[in-house]
Amino acid sequence: MGFKSGQGLEWCVAGHAERNAIVNAARKGMPALEGCSIYMTCGVPCTPCLIE
């Protein structure tokens, strides 16, 4: 898209691992994820992932 490094991230269509884990569990018909924990090695998730 022509953005410099670190710019235009709001236009990124890549899925983050946190979101992908939840979506894939839902697609496979897993029971409700309420009460589950997700562990990350990145420290703090990005704002959109934190909101979800």
N, CA, C and O atoms as a CHARMM CRD file, in Angstrom:
* protein
*
  208
    1    1 MET  N      0.81600  -1.19000   0.00000 PROA 1      0.00000
    2    1 MET  CA     0.00000   0.00000   0.00000 PROA 1      0.00000
    3    1 MET  C      0.86000   1.25500   0.00000 PROA 1      0.00000
    4    1 MET  O      0.33900   2.36200  -0.13500 PROA 1      0.00000
    5    2 GLY  N      2.14900   1.09800   0.14700 PROA 2      0.00000
    6    2 GLY  CA     3.03200   2.23800   0.03900 PROA 2      0.00000
    7    2 GLY  C      3.32300   2.98600   1.33200 PROA 2      0.00000
    8    2 GLY  O      3.91700   4.06400   1.29800 PROA 2      0.00000
    9    3 PHE  N      2.91400   2.43100   2.47700 PROA 3      0.00000
   10    3 PHE  CA     3.17500   3.09800   3.75100 PROA 3      0.00000
   11    3 PHE  C      4.60600   2.84300   4.19400 PROA 3      0.00000
   12    3 PHE  O      5.18000   1.79600   3.89400 PROA 3      0.00000
   13    4 LYS  N      5.17300   3.79400   4.90100 PROA 4      0.00000
   14    4 LYS  CA     6.48000   3.60300   5.51200 PROA 4      0.00000
   15    4 LYS  C      6.31000   2.72900   6.75100 PROA 4      0.00000
   16    4 LYS  O      5.20800   2.60400   7.28600 PROA 4      0.00000
   17    5 SER  N      7.39800   2.13200   7.19800 PROA 5      0.00000
   18    5 SER  CA     7.36800   1.26600   8.36900 PROA 5      0.00000
   19    5 SER  C      6.73500   1.97500   9.55900 PROA 5      0.00000
   20    5 SER  O      7.11000   3.09700   9.89800 PROA 5      0.00000
   21    6 GLY  N      5.76500   1.30500  10.19200 PROA 6      0.00000
   22    6 GLY  CA     5.09500   1.84600  11.37200 PROA 6      0.00000
   23    6 GLY  C      3.94000   2.77600  11.06900 PROA 6      0.00000
   24    6 GLY  O      3.29000   3.26300  11.99400 PROA 6      0.00000
   25    7 GLN  N      3.66400   3.04000   9.79000 PROA 7      0.00000
   26    7 GLN  CA     2.55900   3.92300   9.41800 PROA 7      0.00000
   27    7 GLN  C      1.46800   3.13000   8.71300 PROA 7      0.00000
   28    7 GLN  O      1.73600   2.08700   8.11700 PROA 7      0.00000
   29    8 GLY  N      0.24200   3.62600   8.78500 PROA 8      0.00000
   30    8 GLY  CA    -0.87800   2.99400   8.09600 PROA 8      0.00000
   31    8 GLY  C     -1.32800   1.68100   8.70800 PROA 8      0.00000
   32    8 GLY  O     -2.00100   0.89100   8.04700 PROA 8      0.00000
   33    9 LEU  N     -0.96800   1.43500   9.96000 PROA 9      0.00000
   34    9 LEU  CA    -1.31200   0.15800  10.58600 PROA 9      0.00000
   35    9 LEU  C     -2.81400  -0.04600  10.71600 PROA 9      0.00000
   36    9 LEU  O     -3.28200  -1.18300  10.77400 PROA 9      0.00000
   37   10 GLU  N     -3.58100   1.05400  10.76200 PROA 10     0.00000
   38   10 GLU  CA    -5.03700   0.92200  10.86100 PROA 10     0.00000
   39   10 GLU  C     -5.63300   0.30600   9.59600 PROA 10     0.00000
   40   10 GLU  O     -6.78800  -0.12100   9.60900 PROA 10     0.00000
   41   11 TRP  N     -4.87200   0.25200   8.51400 PROA 11     0.00000
   42   11 TRP  CA    -5.34300  -0.33000   7.25300 PROA 11     0.00000
   43   11 TRP  C     -4.88700  -1.77600   7.07800 PROA 11     0.00000
   44   11 TRP  O     -5.22600  -2.40800   6.07800 PROA 11     0.00000
   45   12 CYS  N     -4.14000  -2.30000   8.01500 PROA 12     0.00000
   46   12 CYS  CA    -3.61400  -3.66100   7.92600 PROA 12     0.00000
   47   12 CYS  C     -4.75400  -4.67200   7.99000 PROA 12     0.00000
   48   12 CYS  O     -5.59600  -4.61600   8.88700 PROA 12     0.00000
   49   13 VAL  N     -4.77400  -5.60300   7.02600 PROA 13     0.00000
   50   13 VAL  CA    -5.83600  -6.61300   6.99700 PROA 13     0.00000
   51   13 VAL  C     -5.38200  -7.94300   7.60200 PROA 13     0.00000
   52   13 VAL  O     -6.15600  -8.89900   7.64600 PROA 13     0.00000
   53   14 ALA  N     -4.14500  -8.00600   8.06300 PROA 14     0.00000
   54   14 ALA  CA    -3.63500  -9.23300   8.66300 PROA 14     0.00000
   55   14 ALA  C     -4.35100  -9.50800   9.97900 PROA 14     0.00000
   56   14 ALA  O     -4.63500  -8.58700  10.74400 PROA 14     0.00000
   57   15 GLY  N     -4.63800 -10.76800  10.23400 PROA 15     0.00000
   58   15 GLY  CA    -5.25900 -11.14500  11.49400 PROA 15     0.00000
   59   15 GLY  C     -4.19100 -11.37900  12.54700 PROA 15     0.00000
   60   15 GLY  O     -3.14700 -11.96500  12.25800 PROA 15     0.00000
   61   16 HSD  N     -4.44100 -10.93400  13.74300 PROA 16     0.00000
   62   16 HSD  CA    -3.49400 -11.15100  14.82500 PROA 16     0.00000
   63   16 HSD  C     -3.76800 -12.50000  15.47600 PROA 16     0.00000
   64   16 HSD  O     -4.89400 -12.99700  15.43100 PROA 16     0.00000
   65   17 ALA  N     -2.75900 -13.08300  16.07200 PROA 17     0.00000
   66   17 ALA  CA    -2.86300 -14.41900  16.65200 PROA 17     0.00000
   67   17 ALA  C     -3.94900 -14.50200  17.71300 PROA 17     0.00000
   68   17 ALA  O     -4.64700 -15.51200  17.80700 PROA 17     0.00000
   69   18 GLU  N     -4.10200 -13.44500  18.51700 PROA 18     0.00000
   70   18 GLU  CA    -5.11400 -13.46200  19.57200 PROA 18     0.00000
   71   18 GLU  C     -6.51100 -13.61400  18.97000 PROA 18     0.00000
   72   18 GLU  O     -7.30500 -14.44500  19.41000 PROA 18     0.00000
   73   19 ARG  N     -6.79200 -12.80100  17.96500 PROA 19     0.00000
   74   19 ARG  CA    -8.09600 -12.84100  17.30000 PROA 19     0.00000
   75   19 ARG  C     -8.27100 -14.15900  16.55100 PROA 19     0.00000
   76   19 ARG  O     -9.34800 -14.75400  16.59200 PROA 19     0.00000
   77   20 ASN  N     -7.22200 -14.62000  15.86800 PROA 20     0.00000
   78   20 ASN  CA    -7.30700 -15.86900  15.11700 PROA 20     0.00000
   79   20 ASN  C     -7.61300 -17.05800  16.01900 PROA 20     0.00000
   80   20 ASN  O     -8.36800 -17.94700  15.62600 PROA 20     0.00000
   81   21 ALA  N     -7.04600 -17.09200  17.21100 PROA 21     0.00000
   82   21 ALA  CA    -7.30300 -18.19400  18.13800 PROA 21     0.00000
   83   21 ALA  C     -8.77800 -18.25800  18.51400 PROA 21     0.00000
   84   21 ALA  O     -9.36300 -19.34000  18.55800 PROA 21     0.00000
   85   22 ILE  N     -9.37500 -17.10900  18.78200 PROA 22     0.00000
   86   22 ILE  CA   -10.78700 -17.06500  19.16800 PROA 22     0.00000
   87   22 ILE  C    -11.68300 -17.41900  17.98900 PROA 22     0.00000
   88   22 ILE  O    -12.62500 -18.19800  18.13900 PROA 22     0.00000
   89   23 VAL  N    -11.40100 -16.85700  16.82300 PROA 23     0.00000
   90   23 VAL  CA   -12.21400 -17.12000  15.63100 PROA 23     0.00000
   91   23 VAL  C    -12.13400 -18.59000  15.23800 PROA 23     0.00000
   92   23 VAL  O    -13.15500 -19.19600  14.91400 PROA 23     0.00000
   93   24 ASN  N    -10.93800 -19.17500  15.26200 PROA 24     0.00000
   94   24 ASN  CA   -10.79400 -20.57900  14.89300 PROA 24     0.00000
   95   24 ASN  C    -11.51800 -21.49800  15.86400 PROA 24     0.00000
   96   24 ASN  O    -12.10600 -22.49400  15.44300 PROA 24     0.00000
   97   25 ALA  N    -11.48800 -21.18500  17.14400 PROA 25     0.00000
   98   25 ALA  CA   -12.21800 -21.99400  18.12400 PROA 25     0.00000
   99   25 ALA  C    -13.71300 -21.92500  17.84100 PROA 25     0.00000
  100   25 ALA  O    -14.40600 -22.93900  17.92100 PROA 25     0.00000
  101   26 ALA  N    -14.21000 -20.74700  17.51300 PROA 26     0.00000
  102   26 ALA  CA   -15.63700 -20.59000  17.21600 PROA 26     0.00000
  103   26 ALA  C    -16.01500 -21.34600  15.94800 PROA 26     0.00000
  104   26 ALA  O    -17.08000 -21.95900  15.89200 PROA 26     0.00000
  105   27 ARG  N    -15.17300 -21.31300  14.94800 PROA 27     0.00000
  106   27 ARG  CA   -15.45300 -22.01300  13.68300 PROA 27     0.00000
  107   27 ARG  C    -15.52400 -23.51800  13.87700 PROA 27     0.00000
  108   27 ARG  O    -16.29300 -24.19900  13.19800 PROA 27     0.00000
  109   28 LYS  N    -14.73100 -24.03500  14.79500 PROA 28     0.00000
  110   28 LYS  CA   -14.69700 -25.47700  15.03000 PROA 28     0.00000
  111   28 LYS  C    -15.78800 -25.93000  15.98900 PROA 28     0.00000
  112   28 LYS  O    -15.84900 -27.10400  16.35700 PROA 28     0.00000
  113   29 GLY  N    -16.65500 -24.99500  16.39600 PROA 29     0.00000
  114   29 GLY  CA   -17.76200 -25.35700  17.26500 PROA 29     0.00000
  115   29 GLY  C    -17.35300 -25.62000  18.70000 PROA 29     0.00000
  116   29 GLY  O    -18.00800 -26.38900  19.40300 PROA 29     0.00000
  117   30 MET  N    -16.28500 -24.99300  19.13700 PROA 30     0.00000
  118   30 MET  CA   -15.84500 -25.16700  20.51400 PROA 30     0.00000
  119   30 MET  C    -16.89700 -24.59300  21.45400 PROA 30     0.00000
  120   30 MET  O    -17.62400 -23.67500  21.07400 PROA 30     0.00000
  121   31 PRO  N    -16.99100 -25.11300  22.66300 PROA 31     0.00000
  122   31 PRO  CA   -17.92100 -24.53100  23.63800 PROA 31     0.00000
  123   31 PRO  C    -17.57400 -23.06500  23.88900 PROA 31     0.00000
  124   31 PRO  O    -16.50800 -22.59400  23.49300 PROA 31     0.00000
  125   32 ALA  N    -18.45600 -22.37400  24.52900 PROA 32     0.00000
  126   32 ALA  CA   -18.24700 -20.94600  24.82000 PROA 32     0.00000
  127   32 ALA  C    -16.86900 -20.72400  25.43700 PROA 32     0.00000
  128   32 ALA  O    -16.41000 -21.51700  26.26000 PROA 32     0.00000
  129   33 LEU  N    -16.22900 -19.65800  25.03700 PROA 33     0.00000
  130   33 LEU  CA   -14.88800 -19.35400  25.53400 PROA 33     0.00000
  131   33 LEU  C    -14.91100 -18.49300  26.78800 PROA 33     0.00000
  132   33 LEU  O    -13.86100 -18.06800  27.27000 PROA 33     0.00000
  133   34 GLU  N    -16.09900 -18.23400  27.31700 PROA 34     0.00000
  134   34 GLU  CA   -16.21000 -17.41500  28.52500 PROA 34     0.00000
  135   34 GLU  C    -15.45800 -18.08500  29.66900 PROA 34     0.00000
  136   34 GLU  O    -15.62100 -19.28000  29.91500 PROA 34     0.00000
  137   35 GLY  N    -14.64500 -17.31700  30.35300 PROA 35     0.00000
  138   35 GLY  CA   -13.86900 -17.84500  31.46700 PROA 35     0.00000
  139   35 GLY  C    -12.52100 -18.42300  31.05700 PROA 35     0.00000
  140   35 GLY  O    -11.73400 -18.82800  31.91200 PROA 35     0.00000
  141   36 CYS  N    -12.24900 -18.46500  29.75200 PROA 36     0.00000
  142   36 CYS  CA   -10.96700 -18.97300  29.26700 PROA 36     0.00000
  143   36 CYS  C     -9.89200 -17.90500  29.40000 PROA 36     0.00000
  144   36 CYS  O    -10.18800 -16.71400  29.49800 PROA 36     0.00000
  145   37 SER  N     -8.67100 -18.33700  29.40200 PROA 37     0.00000
  146   37 SER  CA    -7.53100 -17.41500  29.44800 PROA 37     0.00000
  147   37 SER  C     -6.72100 -17.56100  28.17700 PROA 37     0.00000
  148   37 SER  O     -6.63600 -18.64600  27.60200 PROA 37     0.00000
  149   38 ILE  N     -6.12800 -16.46300  27.74400 PROA 38     0.00000
  150   38 ILE  CA    -5.21700 -16.50700  26.60700 PROA 38     0.00000
  151   38 ILE  C     -3.87600 -15.97000  27.09500 PROA 38     0.00000
  152   38 ILE  O     -3.81600 -14.92600  27.74500 PROA 38     0.00000
  153   39 TYR  N     -2.81900 -16.67900  26.78300 PROA 39     0.00000
  154   39 TYR  CA    -1.48800 -16.29300  27.22900 PROA 39     0.00000
  155   39 TYR  C     -0.68700 -15.80200  26.03100 PROA 39     0.00000
  156   39 TYR  O     -0.65000 -16.45600  24.98900 PROA 39     0.00000
  157   40 MET  N     -0.05000 -14.65600  26.18600 PROA 40     0.00000
  158   40 MET  CA     0.72000 -14.06800  25.10000 PROA 40     0.00000
  159   40 MET  C      2.13500 -13.78900  25.57900 PROA 40     0.00000
  160   40 MET  O      2.36900 -13.52200  26.75800 PROA 40     0.00000
  161   41 THR  N      3.06700 -13.85700  24.65000 PROA 41     0.00000
  162   41 THR  CA     4.45900 -13.56500  24.98600 PROA 41     0.00000
  163   41 THR  C      4.85900 -12.15400  24.58400 PROA 41     0.00000
  164   41 THR  O      5.99100 -11.73600  24.82800 PROA 41     0.00000
  165   42 CYS  N      3.93500 -11.41400  23.96500 PROA 42     0.00000
  166   42 CYS  CA     4.28100 -10.07400  23.47200 PROA 42     0.00000
  167   42 CYS  C      4.16400  -9.00900  24.55200 PROA 42     0.00000
  168   42 CYS  O      4.55200  -7.86400  24.31600 PROA 42     0.00000
  169   43 GLY  N      3.65600  -9.33700  25.70000 PROA 43     0.00000
  170   43 GLY  CA     3.49300  -8.34700  26.76500 PROA 43     0.00000
  171   43 GLY  C      2.10900  -7.74100  26.74200 PROA 43     0.00000
  172   43 GLY  O      1.21500  -8.21400  27.44300 PROA 43     0.00000
  173   44 VAL  N      1.91700  -6.70400  25.95100 PROA 44     0.00000
  174   44 VAL  CA     0.63100  -6.01400  25.87500 PROA 44     0.00000
  175   44 VAL  C      0.10300  -6.13100  24.45200 PROA 44     0.00000
  176   44 VAL  O      0.82100  -5.81200  23.50400 PROA 44     0.00000
  177   45 PRO  N     -1.14000  -6.58300  24.28200 PROA 45     0.00000
  178   45 PRO  CA    -1.68800  -6.68900  22.92400 PROA 45     0.00000
  179   45 PRO  C     -1.96600  -5.31200  22.33500 PROA 45     0.00000
  180   45 PRO  O     -2.03900  -4.32000  23.06100 PROA 45     0.00000
  181   46 CYS  N     -2.12000  -5.25600  21.01900 PROA 46     0.00000
  182   46 CYS  CA    -2.46000  -3.99100  20.37600 PROA 46     0.00000
  183   46 CYS  C     -3.86400  -3.57300  20.81900 PROA 46     0.00000
  184   46 CYS  O     -4.63900  -4.40000  21.29800 PROA 46     0.00000
  185   47 THR  N     -4.18100  -2.31400  20.66100 PROA 47     0.00000
  186   47 THR  CA    -5.46000  -1.77400  21.14000 PROA 47     0.00000
  187   47 THR  C     -6.66600  -2.50200  20.55900 PROA 47     0.00000
  188   47 THR  O     -7.56000  -2.86000  21.32500 PROA 47     0.00000
  189   48 PRO  N     -6.74700  -2.74600  19.23400 PROA 48     0.00000
  190   48 PRO  CA    -7.91900  -3.46000  18.71200 PROA 48     0.00000
  191   48 PRO  C     -8.08000  -4.86100  19.31300 PROA 48     0.00000
  192   48 PRO  O     -9.20200  -5.28400  19.59300 PROA 48     0.00000
  193   49 CYS  N     -6.97900  -5.57900  19.51300 PROA 49     0.00000
  194   49 CYS  CA    -7.07100  -6.91600  20.11500 PROA 49     0.00000
  195   49 CYS  C     -7.46700  -6.82600  21.58400 PROA 49     0.00000
  196   49 CYS  O     -8.19600  -7.68300  22.08500 PROA 49     0.00000
  197   50 LEU  N     -6.99900  -5.80800  22.26700 PROA 50     0.00000
  198   50 LEU  CA    -7.33600  -5.61600  23.67200 PROA 50     0.00000
  199   50 LEU  C     -8.83000  -5.36000  23.83300 PROA 50     0.00000
  200   50 LEU  O     -9.45100  -5.85900  24.77200 PROA 50     0.00000
  201   51 ILE  N     -9.40500  -4.58700  22.92200 PROA 51     0.00000
  202   51 ILE  CA   -10.83200  -4.26700  22.97500 PROA 51     0.00000
  203   51 ILE  C    -11.67300  -5.51200  22.74800 PROA 51     0.00000
  204   51 ILE  O    -12.68300  -5.71400  23.42200 PROA 51     0.00000
  205   52 GLU  N    -11.25900  -6.35000  21.80000 PROA 52     0.00000
  206   52 GLU  CA   -12.03200  -7.55400  21.50700 PROA 52     0.00000
  207   52 GLU  C    -11.88900  -8.54000  22.63000 PROA 52     0.00000
  208   52 GLU  O    -12.46700  -9.62500  22.57600 PROA 52     0.00000
